[in-house]
């Protein structure tokens, strides 16, 4: 007889998740995030778009990727990687998103086949 796995023990301890209930919660949050921008209030749009997206992503990771039955350090690893990704984006965004500068050129301007085809 094989020993039960951590996931099997956790499943027995926590029971089966109600995926239909979670689906309808996610669907309701989706409706709110779609209706938020219709009010035309910029700060409310940002809160509904990003705030609800974070809540939905956490719910999907927790229930559908079964992180809710994993050890706590798995959540810490996930949020650490997300934080490092945001730090990386913040570091490269000023250069990547720049639209002008001393040595800045539009990537399509220097392509010989593009400039020859359009002239």
C-alpha positions in Angstrom: 0.0 0.0 0.0 1.4 3.4 -0.9 1.6 6.3 1.5 -0.9 9.1 0.9 0.5 12.2 -0.8 0.4 15.7 0.7 -2.3 16.7 -1.8 -4.4 13.7 -0.9 -4.1 14.5 2.8 -5.0 18.1 2.3 -7.9 17.2 0.1 -9.2 14.9 2.8 -8.7 17.6 5.5 -10.3 20.5 3.5 -12.9 18.7 1.4 -13.7 19.3 -2.2 -13.8 22.9 -3.4 -17.1 24.0 -4.9 -15.9 25.0 -8.4 -19.4 26.1 -9.6 -19.6 28.6 -6.7 -16.1 29.8 -7.4 -17.0 30.1 -11.1 -20.0 32.3 -10.3 -17.9 34.5 -7.9 -15.4 35.0 -10.7 -18.1 35.7 -13.2 -19.6 38.3 -10.9 -16.2 40.0 -10.4 -15.8 40.0 -14.2 -19.2 41.8 -14.6 -18.2 44.4 -12.0 -14.8 44.9 -13.7 -16.6 45.4 -17.1 -19.2 47.8 -15.7 -16.7 49.8 -13.7 -15.4 51.8 -16.7 -18.9 52.7 -17.9 -19.2 55.2 -15.0 -16.4 57.3 -16.5 -14.6 57.8 -13.2 -10.9 57.3 -13.8 -9.8 56.2 -10.3 -12.8 53.9 -10.0 -12.0 52.3 -13.3 -8.4 51.7 -12.1 -9.6 50.2 -8.9 -12.1 47.9 -10.5 -9.8 46.9 -13.3 -6.6 46.2 -11.3 -8.1 45.4 -7.9 -10.6 42.9 -9.2 -8.0 41.4 -11.5 -5.7 40.7 -8.6 -8.5 39.2 -6.6 -9.5 37.0 -9.5 -5.9 35.9 -10.2 -5.5 35.0 -6.6 -8.7 32.9 -6.6 -7.7 31.1 -9.7 -4.2 30.3 -8.3 -5.7 29.3 -5.0 -8.5 27.1 -6.2 -7.9 26.0 -9.8 -4.1 25.6 -9.4 -4.7 24.1 -5.9 -2.3 26.4 -4.1 -4.8 26.5 -1.2 -3.8 23.0 -0.3 -0.1 23.5 -0.7 2.3 24.5 2.0 2.4 28.2 2.9 5.8 28.9 1.4 4.5 28.2 -2.1 2.4 31.3 -1.8 5.4 33.3 -0.6 7.4 32.0 -3.6 4.6 33.1 -6.0 4.3 36.6 -4.5 8.0 37.0 -4.4 8.3 36.2 -8.1 5.5 38.6 -8.9 7.2 41.3 -6.9 10.5 40.7 -8.7 8.7 40.8 -12.0 7.3 44.2 -11.1 10.7 45.4 -10.1 12.1 44.3 -13.4 9.3 46.0 -15.3 9.8 49.2 -13.3 13.6 49.1 -14.1 13.2 48.6 -17.9 10.0 50.6 -18.5 11.6 54.0 -18.7 13.8 52.9 -21.6 11.4 50.5 -23.3 8.4 52.8 -23.2 10.3 56.0 -24.2 9.0 57.5 -27.5 11.8 60.0 -28.0 15.4 60.8 -27.2 18.9 61.5 -28.5 19.6 58.1 -29.9 16.0 56.9 -30.2 14.8 55.6 -33.5 11.6 54.0 -34.5 12.3 50.3 -35.2 10.5 50.3 -38.6 12.3 53.4 -39.9 15.7 51.6 -40.2 14.4 48.5 -42.1 15.4 48.8 -45.8 12.6 46.7 -47.1 9.9 48.7 -45.4 11.2 52.1 -46.5 11.8 51.0 -50.1 8.4 49.3 -50.3 6.5 52.4 -49.2 8.2 55.0 -51.4 
